[in-house]
């Protein structure tokens, strides 16, 4: 019997225990994380939990870095709370960030799609890219402009992009893609192992999808909030990674 499912379960339990202890999640958030974590283990054994752990740890560390004065707005983030004023994530917020990787993992377990592994990793790469971009761009107080219209906005404001933030986002997508490509094939379980370029491309697509939606739909429609944007950005990242995998076969 492969040890990778057990290893994935251990990684997931440790991450969830830390999140609960640090009060990053509400009780409903913990329940949602349990469900999506189980789906990741079922479809990808250890690959999904390891990539998600990398996203959570890196987001948490960046969220606690202090580059200068505290910003006057609290940015949208996919990761765990970091700066003062953030509260624990509830079930809706957890699902907005984890449901796409979880569904992709289940598709891999059911052998529905050969690009399921890439889709799972691409969605996590998108979330990581968005969070790294926001944390670095806001922390450095870098001048930001809306992706659509190019009007100046405050650092961390939804839809805004900056040079340091964009470079950080590209770095986040690259890190997730590199780790995904280096993981042993056995770590992916039923899902097909992802390769570097499709996952990196998914992360980049998700990063700019988040900024595009933040600069347009989130500003125009009351029902489109940060969780909606996060969900759609991770979906875009997952779909892009699956498509790039399909065309490269």
C-alpha positions in Angstrom: 0.0 0.0 0.0 1.3 3.4 -0.9 2.3 5.6 2.0 1.4 8.8 0.2 -2.3 9.0 1.2 -1.3 8.7 4.9 1.4 11.4 4.4 -1.1 13.6 2.7 -3.6 13.1 5.6 -0.9 14.0 8.1 0.0 17.2 6.3 -3.7 18.1 6.0 -4.4 17.5 9.7 -1.3 19.4 10.8 -2.3 22.4 8.6 -5.9 22.3 9.9 -4.7 22.1 13.5 -2.4 25.1 13.1 -5.2 27.1 11.4 -7.6 26.2 14.2 -5.1 27.0 16.9 -4.2 30.3 15.3 -7.9 31.1 14.8 -7.5 31.5 11.1 -10.8 29.6 10.6 -14.2 29.6 12.2 -15.8 26.3 13.1 -17.7 26.4 9.8 -14.4 27.1 8.1 -12.8 24.1 9.8 -15.7 21.9 8.6 -15.3 23.2 5.0 -11.6 22.6 5.1 -12.1 19.0 6.3 -14.4 18.3 3.3 -12.2 19.8 0.7 -9.0 18.3 2.3 -10.5 14.9 2.1 -11.3 15.4 -1.6 -7.7 16.5 -2.2 -6.3 13.4 -0.5 -8.7 11.1 -2.4 -7.7 12.5 -5.7 -4.1 13.5 -5.3 -2.9 11.6 -2.2 -0.1 13.9 -0.9 0.3 16.4 -3.8 -2.8 18.5 -3.1 -2.2 18.8 0.6 1.5 19.6 0.1 0.8 22.4 -2.4 -2.0 23.8 -0.3 0.3 23.7 2.8 2.9 25.6 0.8 0.3 28.2 -0.1 -1.0 28.6 3.4 2.5 28.8 5.0 3.9 31.3 2.5 0.7 33.4 2.7 0.9 33.5 6.5 4.6 34.4 6.5 4.1 37.2 4.0 1.0 38.5 5.9 3.1 39.0 9.0 6.0 40.8 7.4 6.1 44.6 8.0 7.7 46.7 5.3 6.5 50.0 6.5 3.5 51.8 8.0 0.3 49.9 8.2 -1.8 50.5 5.1 -5.0 52.4 5.4 -7.0 49.7 3.6 -7.0 46.0 4.3 -6.3 44.2 1.0 -8.2 41.2 -0.4 -6.3 38.1 0.1 -6.8 34.4 -0.5 -4.6 33.3 2.3 -4.9 33.1 6.1 -5.3 36.4 8.1 -2.1 38.3 8.5 -2.5 42.0 9.2 -4.4 43.6 12.0 -8.1 43.8 11.3 -8.5 40.4 9.5 -10.8 37.9 11.0 -11.0 34.1 10.8 -12.2 32.6 7.5 -15.7 31.1 7.5 -16.9 28.2 5.3 -17.8 30.5 2.4 -14.4 32.0 2.3 -12.6 28.6 2.6 -14.7 27.1 -0.2 -14.1 30.1 -2.4 -10.4 29.2 -2.3 -10.5 25.4 -2.1 -13.5 24.1 -3.9 -11.9 24.3 -7.4 -8.8 22.3 -6.3 -11.0 19.8 -4.5 -13.3 19.3 -7.5 -10.3 18.9 -9.8 -8.9 16.3 -7.4 -12.1 14.3 -7.5 -12.2 14.4 -11.3 -8.7 12.9 -11.2 -9.8 10.2 -8.8 -12.7 9.4 -11.1 -10.4 9.4 -14.2 -12.6 11.9 -15.8 -9.9 14.3 -17.0 -6.2 13.7 -17.7 -5.5 17.3 -16.8 -7.1 17.1 -13.3 -3.7 17.2 -11.6 -2.7 20.3 -13.5 -6.0 21.9 -12.8 -5.7 21.3 -9.1 -2.2 22.7 -9.0 -3.1 25.6 -11.4 -5.9 26.7 -9.1 -3.5 26.7 -6.1 -0.9 28.6 -8.1 -3.5 31.2 -9.0 -4.4 31.7 -5.3 -0.7 31.8 -4.3 0.1 34.4 -7.1 -2.8 36.6 -6.0 -1.9 36.5 -2.3 1.8 37.1 -2.9 1.0 40.0 -5.2 -1.3 41.6 -2.7 0.9 41.1 0.3 4.1 42.4 -1.4 2.4 45.2 -3.3 0.6 46.4 -0.2 3.5 45.9 2.2 5.9 47.9 0.0 3.2 50.6 -0.5 3.9 50.4 -4.2 2.0 52.8 -6.5 -0.9 50.9 -7.9 -3.3 51.4 -10.8 -6.5 49.7 -11.9 -5.9 47.0 -14.5 -8.8 48.4 -16.5 -8.7 52.2 -17.0 -5.3 52.6 -15.4 -6.5 55.0 -12.7 -4.3 55.3 -9.6 -5.7 53.5 -6.6 -4.5 52.9 -3.1 -2.1 49.9 -2.5 -4.2 46.8 -1.8 -7.4 48.1 -3.4 -9.3 45.6 -5.4 -8.4 45.5 -9.1 -5.2 47.4 -8.5 -1.8 46.2 -9.9 1.7 47.4 -9.1 5.1 46.3 -10.5 6.4 44.8 -7.2 3.1 43.1 -6.7 3.0 41.6 -10.2 6.5 40.3 -9.9 5.7 38.7 -6.6 2.6 37.1 -8.1 4.7 35.7 -10.9 7.1 34.3 -8.3 4.3 32.7 -6.4 2.9 31.0 -9.4 6.4 29.8 -10.3 7.1 28.4 -6.9 3.9 26.3 -6.9 4.6 25.1 -10.4 8.1 24.1 -9.6 7.1 22.1 -6.5 4.3 20.5 -8.4 6.7 19.4 -11.2 9.2 18.0 -8.7 6.8 15.9 -6.6 7.1 12.2 -7.3 4.5 10.7 -9.6 3.3 8.4 -6.8 2.4 11.5 -4.7 -0.3 12.4 -7.2 -2.4 9.3 -6.6 -5.2 8.8 -9.2 -4.6 12.2 -10.7 -2.0 12.6 -13.4 1.2 14.4 -12.3 1.3 18.1 -13.3 4.2 19.6 -15.2 5.8 23.0 -14.7 4.6 25.2 -17.6 0.8 24.4 -17.5 0.7 25.1 -13.7 2.8 28.3 -14.0 0.5 29.4 -16.8 -2.6 28.7 -14.7 -1.2 30.7 -11.9 -0.5 33.7 -14.1 -3.9 33.5 -15.8 -5.6 33.4 -12.3 -3.5 36.3 -11.1 -4.7 38.6 -13.9 -8.2 37.3 -13.8 -8.4 38.3 -10.2 -7.2 41.8 -11.0 -9.5 42.1 -14.0 -12.6 41.1 -12.1 -11.6 43.3 -9.2 -11.3 46.3 -11.5 -14.6 45.6 -13.3 -17.3 43.2 -11.9 -16.5 43.7 -8.2 -16.8 47.5 -8.6 -20.0 47.3 -10.6 -22.1 44.5 -9.1 -23.1 44.3 -5.4 -23.3 40.5 -5.5 -19.7 40.2 -6.7 -17.5 40.3 -3.7 -14.0 39.2 -2.8 -15.0 35.5 -2.4 -16.7 35.5 -5.8 -13.5 36.9 -7.4 -11.3 34.4 -5.6 -13.5 31.5 -6.8 -13.5 32.7 -10.4 -9.8 33.4 -10.4 -8.9 30.0 -9.1 -11.3 28.5 -11.6 -9.6 30.4 -14.4 -6.2 29.1 -13.2 -7.4 25.5 -13.0 -9.0 25.6 -16.4 -6.0 27.3 -18.0 -3.6 24.7 -16.5 -5.8 21.9 -17.8 -6.0 23.4 -21.3 -2.2 24.0 -21.5 -1.8 20.3 -20.4 -4.1 19.1 -23.1 -2.4 21.0 -25.9 1.0 20.0 -24.8 0.2 16.2 -24.9 
